[in-house]
């Protein structure tokens, strides 16, 4: 039966233009599976392998070999699916067992966030820098955390988009969809403080709300640098990006009893399922609080 594998690998290379590395990996994976089912039952062939045999292989890879789900799916099941489709097309097997095999689901990655007390500590520390850049950078961090807007949305803000009287932002999101995001007194005061500082370096109203000392708009990368530098003061986690502050906003809102529908609107999510990830995130935080606070832990 080894010739079937050879024929398949030649097909991948010649007709599907797979890279030599991918072809080799597919071949290695198929030979490993063949060895597995032959050792499981010497009478088994590629024709007689059924879905239960494949499932046993999945369990073996996960439990005995300790492989992660991604490796099992992409390094094991994916080559096998492609191989059996090829065998069916060639008429070499009558049944494709992979049609009854469901790949193990990848666990959802919880978004990184910074705890409320750490953000409070950071903002208090940043307040000490009264230079133009210091005031601007504090406002940037605060605006991400208090409104949950995206980096591109922050950079597209103009003075006219900030209504200090009504305390709300007009935000232009993905696909130019606009939404209104309210904010509180603390952010209002910080915007006023920033506008005063900005007026001292330029007497012309800039096109963008956030500018450098020369009056030009702050660059996309610069905003990332500002956030990373400051978050590094209160967290050692790998991700220290504007999006982490967006996640922190959503988590804080949920932990303070905001409903998911409201958070969805504030974040500009089209699908509620996207927002629901924060319920898992908040539960993880709740478990940490329990571990740290419960006397029996």
Phi, psi and omega in degrees: 000349180300333181294333177295319178296315180300317179297318179297315181294325177293321177297316180299320183286311187279317186260329181260352178058038175290149179291155178305323180295316180294318178300317180295319180295320177298316180298315179299316182296317181293323179290324177296316180294319179300317178297320181298309185287333177289326177284332178290318180203113186297343181274350182287144174227176177301332180285327188258354175298133177241181185299327181295326178293317179296318179297321177298323179293319178300313179298318179299315181295320183286314187271314185277319183265349176068026180283151179278167185299321180299317180295318180297315183290310187270331181265344182243298186286325182298312176300322182292321178298313181296322181296313183291329174297320178295316181297321178292319180296324179281348181079019184273340174229153181268334184230139175260104183295339184291343179294340180252011180253122177260126180294142175299141184281140175289136176292142179289132176278125178283135179294145178288147177209165178245137183293154183304316183296328179286323176295317179301317180296318180296313183295325177295319179293318183293335183296340183289335180274107184261010175289167179303313181296322180296317179294316179297314183295322178295319178296319179300310180299315182296320182293319176300313186287326185267349179237339179074016181286160179278165181299313181298326179291320177297317182290337180273355181294138172243167181305321183292342180279350181253107180264099184287331181291312180274351182053064177207152178254142169261109188253132175259111185263206181297144182055033176059023176281134182257146176216158178255128180240120179284160174215171187259183183298323182297317179291322178302313180297324181289324176296315180298319179298318179294316181298324176295316179295323180292324180296336180283340181256345178207138179261008178250136177289114183293163178291324180254151178296314183262123183227168173272179181297336180273004178088356179277154182301145175291136182283157180304312182294324181298321178298319177298319179297317180300312182293315181298315181300318184280321177295333179298341180284339185234356179212147178257002182297154185298312182277122177222065188243168174305327181292332176297322177292326175297315177297322181295320176301310183297319180294317179297319179298315181294318180293340178255029168075017173288144180277157185299322181299320179291318179297321178302315181294319181295322181279342182079027176282135177282327186246132180296331181299328178295322181285331185296342177303332182288340175291323177292318181298316181294324178296321177298320178294321179299320178296321178296317179299318179298314180300319183282334188252332186287130184296340182269355182273000000 
